[in-house]
Amino acid sequence: LTYSEFVRDLNIWRLQLDSGRWTRVVSSTAADTLPQLSPDGRKLCFNSDRSGASELWISDAAGGNAVQLTRGSRQPVMGRWSADSKSVVFNEATTQLLFQADVAGGLPRQLGGPGQTGFHPMVSRDGQRALFTGGLDQGLYEMPIALGGPPNVLARGIGFSKVLSEDSRFLYFADSRTEPLLSRLDLKTLARRTLVRDLAAGYWGAWALASNGIYYLRNTSAEGQGSE
C-alpha cells in the first residue's frame, strides 16, 4: 500500500521574540486563521469555520473565552479593529458589502449607502471614517461612518490588508493577492514606496506593522529552505 498524507497546522500561535518560544493560542478541529490583535492588546479577532462556515470570532489575547461575532451568510474575509478596540469592520467574500460589528454584541451594520461595496476595509484612528479598496483599479476610498455619505477616492492601485501608521501619515498595504510586495503610501503627498519584495506569495495577510519595523512571512531561496 502506497499513499501520501498532507497535514496543515491551521491553529494560531504566538512567538515570544526575545526567547524564540512558540505558544499555541487558538486551536480547534477546524481552521483558525488570520488573527488580529486589538489595539489595547486584550483581544483577538480571527476567522474560524468551527461553526460549519467561515465566521469571525473574538477571544481574549491568550485565546480563551472565544465567542462567535458573525453568523449566517456574512462570509467575512478578515476583521480589522477600530482604534478603541470596541468594533471590527469587514467585507463579505461574495457580495463585498461592508460591515461594522460591535464586540459587545448585536447585528453587524452595513457601511455606506445601499449597495456600497469594497474589500479590506479599516477604520481611521479617530473612528470617524472607513477606508477601503474598491473598483477595478483598486482605488483607495474613504467615507464617513456615521452618515454613510458617498466615498472619496484618495489613490489608485492600493491592494490588500491595509494598516495605518500611528500618526495616520502612512498607509501600509500588500500590493496584491499573489505578488510578494509590501508598500507604503504617504497620505499627504501620495508618494508610494515598496518596502518588502520577498513576502511569501499568496500570504497577503501574513505581516504586521510594529514600532520598530515590519514582521512578515518571507520567501527564502529556492534551495528548499521553506519560510521564515
N, C-alpha and C positions, 0 to 999 in steps of 0.2 A: 504494500500500500504506500503510495507516494502522494503527499499533499503539501499545501502551503498554508500558512496562517498569518494574517495581518492583524496586528494589535496596535491600537492607539490609546494613549492615556488622555482622555478628554475630561480631566479634572483641572482645578485651578490651584496653583501653587504660589507660595511666597518665597522669595530668595533674600536671605539676610546678606547684604552687600559686604559688610565688614568681615564676616566669618565664612561666607560661601555656603551656608546651611540652607537646605531646601525643606519647606514645611508644606504639607498638603492642607489647603484652606477649605476648599469646597470639593466634595466628591459625592457621587451617586452612581447608580447603574445607568444613568443617561449621560448625554453630552452637556457638560457645563463649560461655557466658553465666554470670551470677550468680557473679562472683568473690568470694571471701572470703579476705582476708589473715590469716595465722596471727598469734596474739598476739605471737610472738617476731619477726615481720616477715620470716621467712626463706622461707615457702612460701605458695602459693596453692592453694585448693580451688575448683574451678569445674565447671560442668556442660558436657558436650560430647556430641554424637552422632556423633563421628568414627568410632566403632567400629560404627555401624549402629543403635545405640539410645542414648537419653539416659542417661549414667552420670556418676559423679563421678570427676574426675581431680585429681591433685596434681602441681604443678610447683614449681620454685624461684621466688622473688619476681620474677625477671626473665623468667619464662615458659619457661625451658629445662628439660630433663630431665623432661618430663611423663610420668607413669605413670598407668595406669588403676587406680582404687581399688575400684570396684564392678563387678560383672559379672552376666550372666544376666538375670533378670526382676525385679530390685530396683526399677527405675524411681524413683530417688531424686529428691525435689523440690529440695532445696537443702541443702548441707552446712554445719554450724556447728562451729567449732573448740572443743576443750576449752581451758582456760586454760593448760595445759602444752604446747600445740601438738603433742600426740602422737596425738590421735584426733579423729574427726569424727562427729557424730551427724546423723541424717536420718530422714525418714519416706518410705515408699513412696507413690507417687502413687495407686495403685489400692486397696491394702488399708489404707493409713495405719498399718501396723505400724511400730514404732520400732526403730532400729538404731544401734549404735555400731561404727565401723570404725577399727582401728589403722592409722596411716600406715605403720608398719613392715611391714605385710602381714597376711595371714590373712583368714579369712572374717568378715564383719560378724556381731556377736552381737546377738540381739534383746533389747530392753529391756522390763522389766515382765513381768508374768505372761502366761500363754497368752492370746492374743487381745487384748492391750493395744494400743489404737490411739490416735492423736493426730496432730497435724501441727505443723510448725515447731518441733521440739524444740531444746533448747540445754542446756548443762552449766553448773552453778553454778561459781562461782570456785574453790571448794575441791575440785571434781571429784567430789563425793560424791552429788550429786543431779541428776536430769534434770528440766527444766521444759518443759512443752509445752501446747499448746492442744487442747482436745477437747470433744466433746459438741455438741449443737445450740445451746447457749447460749454456745459458745466460752469455756468456763471455762479458767482458768489452773490447771494441775495441777503438782504436784511429787511425785517419788518417789525413793527411794534407788536408786542404780545397782547397787551391789554385791549387795544382797539381793533387789532386784526386788520389793519389797513393794507393797501397794496404794497408789495415788496419793491425795494430799490436794488438795482444791480450795482455792486461795488467793483467787481473784477470778473475776468473771463478765465476759463480753464482751471478752476480750482477743484481739487479732487475730493478725497475721502478722509474720514477720521480726523476732523479738524480740532485744534486746540489753540486757545488764546494765551498769549504771554500774560504775566501777572499785571503788567501796566496797560494791557489791551492795545499795545502798539503793533504787535506782530501776530500773524496767524500762521500756525504751523499745520502742515497737511501732507498726506500721502497723495502722490500725483495721480495714481490710477489703481485699479484692482490688481494689475499684473506687473507694472513697471517697478523696479527696485529703487524708487526715488522718494525722498522726503524733502519738502521745500518750505520756504518761509516767505510770506507776503507782508511787506510793510504797508499797513493800512492807511498811513498818511501820504506816502509818496507812490504807493502801488508798485514799488520795485520788488522784484522777485529774485530769490536766490536758492539754488539747490544746495542742500546741506549734506544729504546722505545719498549715495549711489549704489549701495550694496544691501538694501533691505531685502530680506528673503522674499522671492517672487510669490505673489498671491497672498502674502500676510500683511495686508494693508493696515490692519488694526493692531499689529504686534509691535507697538512702540509707545513710549511715554515721555512726556516733557518734564524735566526736573530743573531745579535751580542751577545745577552745575552742568547741564547738557541734555542730551537725548539718549535714552536707553532704547535699543531696538533689536529685533531678531535679525541676525546678519547672515548673508550669504558668505560662505567660505570658498576656498579654491576647489577646483574640480577633482581633487585627489580623494574625494570621499570623506572629507573631514566632518561633514554634517553641518550643523548650525550652532551659533553661539548666542 
